[in-house]
Amino acid sequence: MRSRYLAVCIAAALLLGAPFVLPPYPLGLLLETFLFGLFAMSLDLLVGWAGLVSLGHAAAFGLGGYTLALLTLHGGLSLLPALIGALLLAAAWAALTGALCVRGRGVGFLMLTLAFAQLLHTVVYKWTSLTGGSNGLAGIPRPPLALGPVGTLPMQGDVPFYFVALGAAAAAGLLLHRVGRSPVGHILQGIRANEARMRALGFPVVRYKVVALTLAGALAALAGALHAAYTGYVSPESLDWITSGEVLIMVLLGGAGTLLGPVVGAAIFLFLREVVSTLTQHWMLYLGALFMACVLIFPRGVVGVLRGRRV
């Protein structure tokens, strides 16, 4: 136990000191790792805990990005109100569509999530007057972060935004850790293990699934909104099923149901993508082969295998 706390303290110290020693490119890659790690953790709540494999999770991610873009570009809001607006809208979308999707099971659930995500993708693609269509929305500002009576924190530059992304990922990780240890988390794990038994015991399975989908959607929207603010751009690709597939790979690569695994999977995915794409034009082919090899070597994910060996 003491060694675990020591490792956490060392990791926290390294992450807090990273922006002051890293060059801009690796710092940006680390920042994106936090954002996609947050995105992957939100999906892991569904895949690793509730046993709900979704191919439409990018809908909440993209919806968060578009909401922040519109609220900052046209509404003139600062960062915190825009983030709250993105979370609320995505949570409402996830709750509404989730209540319909959970009526299906297995492949049925997967296809329903994909259908709703592609429906939202089509709306964003066609509504050019509001969303910019296929060109997306560019020039998204990084509004300051209001700190109440203390004042505001400017978000210009990667260093302050790095700490915002790190804080958001850490807060989401702590929240999911508490949820996992709560009765809700245990019930979700029971649903994943044996849904019929949980129904027979009188648990409202559908209600708990919708709660999981709503929370996961809100966290995915947080990641999408911060990513849009960081890059200054959002496009329909952020809602596409390919994005959902990529984040699912991150979860499986790192280890579903491990909390830390999705962050590790996001780091591996982004690093390999950056490295392989600089070596060959056919980087997607080689990247796919690498991921297949990783899945075969680490069937429970990198973190899952390491934990199994330690036990």
N, C-alpha and C positions, 0 to 999 in steps of 0.2 A: 504493500500500500504506500509506504513512504517513497519507494522508488518511482511509483506512478506519479505522485505529486511532484517529485523532483523533475521528472521528465516534462510534466505540464508546465512547470515554472520556467524551465530552460526553453521550451518551445515558445512560450509567451514572450520571454525576453528577446529571443531571436526575431520573432515576428514584429515586435514593437520597434526594434532597432533596424529592421531591414530597410525602410525607406530612406534612412540616413546614410546608407553605405552602398546600396545597389544602384547600378546605372539605370537609366529610364526604361530600356527595353525589358530586362528581367523584372523590374518593379511592376511594369504594366502587365506582364504575364502572371505574376503572383497576384496582382489585384483581380485579374479576370478569373484566376483559380478560386478566389474567395466567392466571387459572384456565381460562377457555375457550380461551385461546391454547395452554395446555398440552394441553388436550383435543384441539384441532385439530391440534397437532403430532403427537400420537400417531396420529391417523387419517392424517395425511400420510405417515407411515412406510409405510402400506399402499397408499394411493392414488398418491402421488407417486413412491415408490421401487419397490414390488413390483407395482404395477398391479392391486391388489386393492380394488375398490370395494365397500364394506360398508355395509349399511343396518341393521346390528345393533351398531354400535360403542358405542351408548349403554348396552348391557347391562353392559359393564365399568365405565362411568362411574357408573351407578346402583348396581351391586353394591358398588363402593368406598364410596359414600355410606351405604348400608344397613349395611355391615360396620362402618364407623367408628361409626355411630349405636348399633348394638347393643353394641359393645365398650366404648363410653364410658358409655352409659346403664345397661347391666346388668352390664358387666364391670368398670367403674371404672378402666379403663386410661387412662394419659396419652396425649398426642398421638402421640408417636413409635411406641410399640408398636401403637397402633390403626392407624396408617398402614401399618406393616409387615404387620399382619394383613390389611388391605384389599388391599394389593398382592399378597400371596401367594395369597389366595383368587381374586382376579380373574385373576391369571396362570394359575392352575390351570384356571379356567373357560375362558379364552381358548385354552389349549393343548388342552383336551379337545374343545371344540366346533370349534376350528380344524382339528384333525386330520380331522374329518368334513367340514367345509365345503370344504376345499381339494380334495376329490375332484371338486367341481363347478368349472366355469369360466364366466367371464362372468356372464350372467344367473343361471345355476345357483348360482354362489357367492353372488351378491347375495341371492337368495331364501333360501338356506340360512341365511345370517347373520341375515336378517330373521326367519326362523322360530324360530331358537333365542332371539333376543332377545325375541320376543313370548311364547315359552314361559316365559322367566324373568319377564317382566312379569306374566303370568297367575298364576304362583306367588306373586309378591309381592302381587298384588292380592287373592288369595283367602286367603292365610295371615294373617288379621287378628290372631290372637293374638300373632304375632311381629312382623309388619311394620306393623300398624295399618291394613291394607287400603287403601281409597281415600283415607283421611285421612292416611296416611303417619305418620311419626314426627316429633314436634315437641319442642322443648325440649332439643335436642342440645347438650351443654355444649362449651365450648372448653377442653379440658383443657390444663394447662401443658405446655410442651415441656421434657423432661428433657435437660440438657446435661452429664450425667455428673458428674464431681467438681466442676464449676463450680456446679452447682445446677440450678434450674428457671427457665424464662422464662415468666411469666404471659402468657396470650393474650387477656386481657380488653382490649377496645378494638380499633379498626381498625388503629392504627399498628403494633403488634408483628405482627399477623396479615398486614399488608401485606408486611412483610419476609419472612415465611415463604412467602407466595405468590410473591413476586418471586424468592426463592432457589430454590424448587421449579421454577419456569418456566425460570430460567437454568440450573440443573443439568440439567434435561431437554434443553434446547437444546444444551448442551455434549456431553451423552451422545449425542444423535442426530447431532451434527456429527462426533463420533469414529466412530460406527457408519457414517455415510455415506462416510467416507474409508477405512474398513477393507475387507478382502476381502469381508466379509459384505455390506456396502453395495453394493459393485460387483457382486456376484453377484445381489443383489435387483434392481438396475437392469438387469442382463442378462436376468433372468427377465421383467421388464416389457417389455423391447424385443423379445425373441424366446425364448419359453419352450421351443419345440421344439428350438432350437439348443442351449440350455443342457442340456436332457435328453440330446441326442446327444453332448455333450461329457462326459457322465458325472456332472454335478452332481445331488445329491439335491434336486430342486426342491421336493418336498413338505415335506421337513425344513426347508428354509430359509423356506418360507412359514409354517410353524407357528411357527418362531422369531420371525419378524416379527409374527405375530398375538399371540404371548405377550408380547413386549416392548410392543407397542402397547396391549394390554389392561392391563398393569401401570401404564403411564403414564396411561391414561384413568382407572383406578381412583384413582390419586393425585389427579388433578384432581377427581374426584367426591367423594372423601373430604374434601378441603380445602374444597370448595364446601359440603358438608353441615355441616362445622364452622363455616364462616363464616356461613351463613344460619341455622343452628340447626334446619334442617328438611330432610327428604328425603321424596319421594313417588314413587309408581309412574310419574309423568310423566318422571322422570329416566331411566327405562329404555325409554321409548316410542320408536317409530320416527320420530316427529316430531323428537325430540331428535337422533337420528342424522342426519336430513335437514338440520337446522340446522347441525350441525358440518360436514357435507359441503359446505354452501354456504360456510361460512367458509373451508374449504380451497381451494375453487375460486375464490372471490372474491379471496383474497389471492395465490394462485398455488401449485399443487401442485408438490411436489418442490423447493421453494425454502427450506425451513426457516423463514425469516422470514415468508414469505407467510401461513401459517396464523394467526400472531399478528396481522398486519396485517388479515387477513380477519375475525378475531374482533373486533378493535377497531372496524372499519367496521360490522359486523353489529350489535354492541351499541349503538353510537352512533346508528345510523339507527333502530333499534328504539325507543330511548328518545325520540328527537326526534319521529319520525312518530307514535308512540302518544299524544303530548301534543297533537297537532294535530287528530286525527280518530279517530272510533270505528272507522272502516274502515281502520285502519292496516295490517292484514295485506295488504289488496289493494294499497295503494300501495307497501308494502315489497316485495311480490313483483314489482311492475313495475320498481321501482328495481334490484332484483337482476338481473332479466332484462336491463335496459339495461346494467348493469355487465358482465355476462357477454358481451354482444354487443360492447361497446366494448373490453373487456379479455379476450379469449378465453384468454389464458395467465395471467390474474390480474393484479392491480395490480403486484405485485413482479416477476412474470415479464416484463411489458411494459417496465417501467422498466429491468430488466437488459438486455433485448434492445436498447433504445434506447442504453444506455450502451456496449454492445459495438459 
